[in-house]
Amino acid sequence: MSTLSATSLWRDRRFRTFWSAQTVSEFGDRITELALPLIAVTLLDASASQVGFLTAAVWLPSLASLFVGSWVDQRRDKRPLMIAADVSRVVLLLTIPVAYWLDLLTLGQLYMIAILAGTAGVVFGTAYASFFVRMVERDQFLEANGKLSATRSISFMGGPAVGGVLVQALTAPVAIVVDAFSFAFSAIQISRLDVPPGEADETPEPLLARARSGMRYLLRHPYLRRSLGCATTVNFFHMIGMALLVLFASRELGLSAGTIGLAFGIGSSGGLLGAVSAAPLSRIFGAGRVIAAGAVVFPSAMAFVLLAQGSTFARAVALSAGMFVATFAVMCFDVPLNSLQAAVTHDHMRSRVAGAFSTINYGVRPLGAVVGGFLGTWIGVRETLLVSAAGGLLSVLWLIGSPIIRTHELSGLEPPEL
């Protein structure tokens, strides 16, 4: 395999095409992530627990990822599944402004759309796990994940600010139209990609048996098992706080939609810095140590938000500072961890393992969101954010004594014999 320059992926037409699809879709997502809870809070007068349920509904389909991934593995060409997932989200999101214009919008509809759109996201994500390794060479995994993560970070910088302006100027339901169009663009771009399909897993096992084998592979894998425990712990406690963060910023900090979006956008510049820095930091300190550092710093960042007080400007700065630290740390956690997982997973198990991993890792997110909603009602929103920050620190315990924390370079890693 030839040695590629640091800029080689920008000369790869397939990667550029996929990158453009991901870029537009990510920006649309940031708008909806702000607009959806604001619809619930400002138009439908949702309580803390109801906002928690809405956040939970987005992640609830992750519980089916194990079976979705096993089903996806049987399909040789994953691209049509990704296109279908994008198109379905276009249709679902457009029903929100239609219902708003007809004065028919309800919390129940938001819950249903969140679940169905989340299901489409699960199909896309499990198919992408196999699609990615056929689009990008093994020695480009870290570079590709870094570039895609950098784009995602940029979307967190600009997306909320644009979303806040759109919400204030056009109302939240209308702003969601932008996200719908972003999925349409993604579907068009992915349809243009010429990525050779992989081998379908044509073993005669029934779906349930295939799902069990994917979960068994995951739980026996020395790298994946520990990374699962770490990521799941940090995700659970993170969602406890994230379920209430927009509500906290709106009601307790008294910030407008535009100010919240601007604070999120500026703060998310940390994610861009983290995505760009993750690969060089991994080369200097070792991928495992960077992953561990990210697992500690990421949940700790919520403390900045809790210190918010004083003038509107001071409160917005505190919110932005918390976002900056959190997004920097999560990129230092995600980029090397995703690349490590891609390097140590057998090809014929990728979608199954992605599904099994998501079932647990993302499956705890709705639970975390519901717990966050109930805690916000019971002990208070600020106190719940403190629980989120403190609990997330437990995630690093999974890495102690694991082969992950001892990993320095990814180039020599191969899937282990199981």
C-alpha positions in Angstrom: 0.0 0.0 0.0 1.4 3.3 -1.0 2.2 6.0 1.5 -0.2 8.9 1.1 0.3 12.5 1.8 -1.5 14.3 4.5 -3.7 16.0 1.9 -4.4 13.0 -0.2 -8.0 12.6 0.8 -8.9 16.0 -0.6 -7.7 14.7 -4.0 -10.0 11.7 -3.7 -13.2 12.5 -5.5 -15.2 9.8 -3.7 -14.1 11.2 -0.3 -14.9 14.8 -1.3 -18.3 13.8 -2.5 -19.1 12.0 0.7 -17.6 14.8 2.7 -19.9 17.3 1.0 -22.9 15.2 1.8 -21.8 14.9 5.5 -21.1 18.6 5.8 -24.5 19.8 4.6 -26.3 17.1 6.6 -24.4 18.0 9.8 -25.2 21.7 9.5 -28.9 20.8 9.1 -28.8 18.5 12.1 -27.4 21.3 14.3 -30.4 23.5 13.4 -32.9 20.7 14.3 -31.1 19.9 17.6 -31.7 23.5 18.6 -35.1 24.0 17.0 -36.8 20.7 18.2 -36.5 21.4 22.0 -37.3 25.0 21.4 -40.6 24.0 19.7 -41.4 21.9 22.8 -40.4 24.6 25.3 -41.7 27.8 23.6 -44.6 26.6 21.5 -45.9 23.6 23.4 -44.9 24.7 26.9 -43.2 21.4 27.7 -42.0 20.6 31.2 -38.5 19.4 32.1 -39.6 15.8 32.1 -41.4 16.2 28.7 -38.2 17.7 27.2 -36.3 14.7 28.6 -38.8 12.4 26.9 -38.4 14.2 23.6 -34.6 13.8 23.8 -35.1 10.1 24.8 -37.3 9.6 21.8 -34.5 10.6 19.4 -32.2 7.9 20.8 -34.8 5.2 21.5 -34.3 3.4 18.2 -30.7 2.8 19.1 -32.0 -0.1 21.2 -32.8 -1.9 17.9 -29.4 -1.3 16.4 -28.2 -4.8 17.2 -31.0 -6.3 14.9 -30.7 -3.6 12.3 -27.0 -4.1 12.1 -27.4 -7.9 11.7 -29.9 -7.3 8.9 -27.7 -4.7 7.2 -24.8 -7.1 7.2 -26.8 -9.4 4.9 -26.9 -6.6 2.2 -23.9 -6.6 -0.1 -24.4 -2.9 -1.2 -24.9 -0.6 1.8 -25.3 2.5 -0.3 -29.0 2.1 -1.2 -29.8 1.7 2.5 -28.0 5.0 3.3 -29.9 6.8 0.6 -33.3 5.4 1.7 -32.5 6.5 5.3 -31.8 10.1 4.1 -35.0 10.3 2.0 -37.2 9.0 4.8 -35.8 11.8 7.1 -36.7 14.4 4.5 -40.3 13.3 4.5 -40.5 13.0 8.3 -39.1 16.4 9.1 -41.2 18.2 6.5 -44.3 17.1 8.4 -43.4 19.4 11.3 -43.8 22.8 9.5 -46.9 21.4 7.7 -48.5 20.5 11.1 -47.5 23.9 12.4 -49.1 25.8 9.5 -52.3 23.8 10.0 -52.2 24.4 13.8 -52.0 20.7 14.4 -48.6 20.4 16.0 -48.5 18.4 19.2 -45.8 16.9 21.5 -47.1 13.4 20.5 -46.2 14.2 16.9 -42.7 15.4 17.9 -42.2 12.2 19.8 -43.2 10.1 16.9 -41.1 12.0 14.4 -38.1 11.8 16.7 -38.5 8.0 17.0 -38.9 7.4 13.2 -36.1 9.7 12.2 -33.9 8.1 14.8 -34.7 4.7 13.3 -33.6 6.0 9.9 -30.4 7.3 11.6 -29.7 3.8 13.0 -30.0 2.3 9.5 -27.7 4.9 8.1 -25.1 4.5 10.9 -24.9 0.7 10.8 -24.6 0.7 7.0 -21.9 3.4 7.2 -19.7 1.3 9.3 -19.1 -1.1 6.4 -19.3 1.6 3.7 -16.5 3.7 5.3 -13.9 0.9 5.2 -14.5 0.4 1.5 -14.3 4.1 0.7 -11.1 4.8 2.7 -7.9 2.8 2.9 -6.8 1.4 6.3 -3.8 3.8 6.6 -6.2 6.7 6.0 -8.7 5.8 8.8 -7.3 8.3 11.3 -7.0 11.0 8.6 -10.5 10.4 7.3 -12.1 10.4 10.8 -10.2 13.5 11.7 -11.4 15.4 8.6 -15.0 14.2 9.0 -14.9 15.0 12.7 -13.5 18.5 11.9 -16.4 19.1 9.6 -18.8 18.0 12.3 -17.2 20.4 14.7 -17.5 23.2 12.2 -21.2 22.4 12.0 -21.4 22.8 15.7 -19.8 26.2 15.4 -22.0 27.6 12.6 -25.1 25.5 12.8 -26.5 26.6 16.2 -25.8 30.3 15.4 -27.6 30.0 12.0 -30.3 27.9 13.7 -30.8 30.5 16.4 -31.2 33.3 13.8 -33.6 31.1 11.7 -35.7 30.2 14.7 -36.0 33.9 15.7 -36.7 35.1 12.2 -38.8 32.2 10.8 -39.9 30.3 13.9 -38.5 26.9 14.9 -40.8 24.7 12.8 -39.9 26.5 9.6 -36.2 26.3 10.5 -36.4 22.5 10.4 -37.1 22.7 6.7 -33.4 23.5 6.2 -32.5 20.2 7.9 -34.9 18.3 5.6 -33.3 19.8 2.5 -29.8 18.9 3.9 -30.8 15.2 4.0 -32.1 15.5 0.4 -28.7 16.8 -0.6 -26.9 14.0 1.2 -29.0 11.4 -0.6 -28.2 12.9 -4.0 -24.4 13.0 -3.2 -24.3 9.4 -1.9 -26.1 8.2 -5.0 -23.2 9.6 -7.0 -20.6 7.6 -5.2 -18.9 4.7 -6.9 -17.9 2.6 -3.9 -17.5 -1.2 -4.6 -19.9 -3.2 -2.5 -18.4 -5.6 0.0 -19.2 -9.3 0.4 -22.6 -10.0 1.9 -22.7 -12.2 4.9 -24.8 -15.1 3.5 -24.6 -17.5 6.4 -27.9 -19.2 6.9 -28.2 -18.0 10.5 -31.6 -16.4 11.4 -31.6 -12.8 12.3 -31.7 -13.5 16.1 -28.7 -15.8 15.9 -26.8 -13.3 13.8 -27.6 -10.6 16.4 -26.4 -12.8 19.2 -23.1 -13.5 17.4 -22.5 -9.8 16.9 -23.1 -9.1 20.6 -21.0 -12.1 21.6 -18.1 -10.8 19.3 -18.4 -7.4 20.9 -18.4 -8.5 24.5 -15.5 -10.9 24.0 -13.3 -8.5 22.1 -10.5 -7.2 24.3 -10.6 -3.7 22.7 -14.2 -3.3 21.9 -15.5 -4.5 25.2 -13.6 -1.9 27.2 -14.3 0.9 24.7 -18.0 0.0 24.9 -18.0 0.3 28.7 -16.2 3.7 28.6 -18.3 5.2 25.8 -21.6 3.9 27.3 -20.9 5.4 30.7 -19.9 8.8 29.4 -23.0 8.8 27.1 -25.4 8.0 29.8 -24.3 10.8 32.1 -23.8 13.2 29.2 -27.4 12.7 28.1 -28.6 13.4 31.7 -27.3 16.9 31.2 -27.9 17.4 27.5 -31.6 16.7 27.9 -31.9 19.8 29.9 -29.2 22.1 28.6 -31.3 24.1 26.2 -34.1 24.4 28.8 -31.4 25.5 31.4 -30.0 28.1 29.0 -33.5 29.4 28.1 -35.3 29.5 31.4 -32.6 29.6 34.1 -30.0 31.7 32.3 -32.6 33.7 30.6 -30.9 33.6 27.2 -32.7 34.1 23.9 -32.7 31.5 21.1 -30.2 33.6 19.1 -27.9 34.0 22.1 -28.0 30.3 22.9 -27.3 29.5 19.3 -24.4 31.9 19.2 -22.9 30.6 22.4 -23.2 27.0 21.2 -21.6 28.0 17.9 -18.7 29.9 19.4 -18.1 27.2 22.0 -18.2 24.4 19.4 -15.0 25.9 17.9 -13.3 23.7 20.4 -14.5 20.7 18.5 -12.7 21.9 15.3 -9.5 22.4 17.3 -10.0 19.0 18.9 -10.6 17.2 15.6 -7.5 18.8 14.0 -5.4 18.1 17.1 -6.6 14.5 17.8 -4.3 12.8 15.3 -1.1 14.7 16.1 -1.8 14.4 19.9 -2.3 10.7 19.4 1.0 10.4 17.6 2.8 12.3 20.4 1.2 10.9 23.5 -0.3 7.7 22.2 -3.9 7.1 21.0 -4.9 5.3 24.3 -3.7 8.2 26.5 -5.5 10.8 24.4 -8.7 8.7 24.6 -8.4 8.5 28.4 -7.8 12.2 28.7 -10.9 13.0 26.6 -13.0 10.7 28.8 -12.0 12.8 31.8 -12.2 16.3 30.4 -15.4 15.9 28.4 -17.8 15.5 31.3 -15.9 17.9 33.5 -16.7 20.8 31.1 -20.3 21.0 32.4 -18.8 22.8 35.5 -18.3 25.9 33.3 -22.0 26.1 32.5 -22.9 25.7 36.2 -20.7 28.8 37.0 -22.8 31.0 34.7 -24.0 34.1 36.5 -23.9 37.9 36.2 -24.8 39.8 33.1 -26.3 38.3 29.9 -22.9 38.5 28.3 -21.2 36.7 31.3 -23.8 34.0 31.3 -23.4 33.5 27.5 -19.6 33.4 27.9 -19.8 30.7 30.6 -22.1 28.6 28.4 -19.8 29.0 25.5 -16.7 28.1 27.5 -18.3 24.9 28.7 -19.1 24.0 25.1 -15.6 24.8 24.0 -13.9 22.5 26.5 -16.5 19.7 26.0 -16.3 19.7 22.2 -12.5 19.8 22.2 -12.3 16.9 24.6 -15.0 14.8 22.8 -13.1 15.0 19.5 -9.9 13.9 21.3 -12.0 10.9 22.6 -13.9 10.1 19.4 -11.4 10.4 16.6 -8.7 7.9 17.9 -11.4 5.6 19.4 -13.4 5.3 16.2 -10.2 4.7 14.2 -9.0 2.1 16.7 -12.4 0.3 16.5 -12.2 0.3 12.7 -8.7 -1.2 12.8 -9.5 -4.1 15.2 -12.9 -5.3 13.8 -13.1 -8.1 11.3 -14.6 -7.0 7.9 -17.6 -9.5 7.9 -18.7 -8.3 11.4 -18.6 -4.5 10.9 -22.3 -3.7 10.6 -23.3 -6.3 13.2 -20.7 -5.0 15.6 -21.7 -1.4 14.9 -25.3 -2.4 15.6 -24.4 -4.2 18.8 -22.2 -1.3 20.0 -24.9 1.3 19.2 -27.6 -0.8 20.9 -25.8 -0.4 24.2 -23.8 2.8 23.7 -26.6 4.8 22.2 -29.3 2.7 23.8 -28.5 4.3 27.2 -29.0 7.8 25.8 -32.8 7.7 26.0 -32.5 6.3 29.6 -30.1 9.1 30.4 -32.4 11.7 28.9 -35.4 10.3 30.9 -33.4 10.2 34.1 -32.3 13.8 33.4 -35.9 14.9 32.9 -37.0 13.3 36.1 -34.0 14.6 38.1 -34.6 18.1 36.7 -38.1 18.0 38.0 -37.2 16.4 41.3 -33.9 18.0 42.5 -33.6 20.9 40.0 -32.1 21.5 36.6 -28.8 23.0 37.9 -28.3 20.1 40.4 -29.0 17.6 37.6 -26.2 19.1 35.5 -23.9 18.6 38.4 -24.8 14.9 38.5 -24.1 14.7 34.8 -20.6 16.1 35.2 -19.6 14.1 38.2 -21.0 10.8 36.9 -19.3 11.1 33.5 -15.9 10.9 35.2 -16.6 7.2 36.0 -16.1 6.4 32.3 -12.3 6.4 32.5 -12.4 3.5 35.0 -13.1 1.2 32.0 -9.8 2.0 30.4 -7.6 1.2 33.4 -5.7 -2.0 32.7 -7.2 -2.3 29.2 -5.2 -2.7 26.0 -6.7 0.5 24.8 -4.8 2.8 27.2 -1.5 1.0 26.2 -2.1 1.5 22.5 0.2 4.1 21.0 0.0 3.7 17.2 -2.9 2.2 15.1 -0.9 1.2 12.1 0.1 -2.1 13.4 -3.2 -3.1 14.9 -5.1 -6.1 13.5 -8.4 -7.8 14.5 -7.5 -10.3 17.3 -8.1 -14.0 17.2 -11.3 -14.7 19.1 
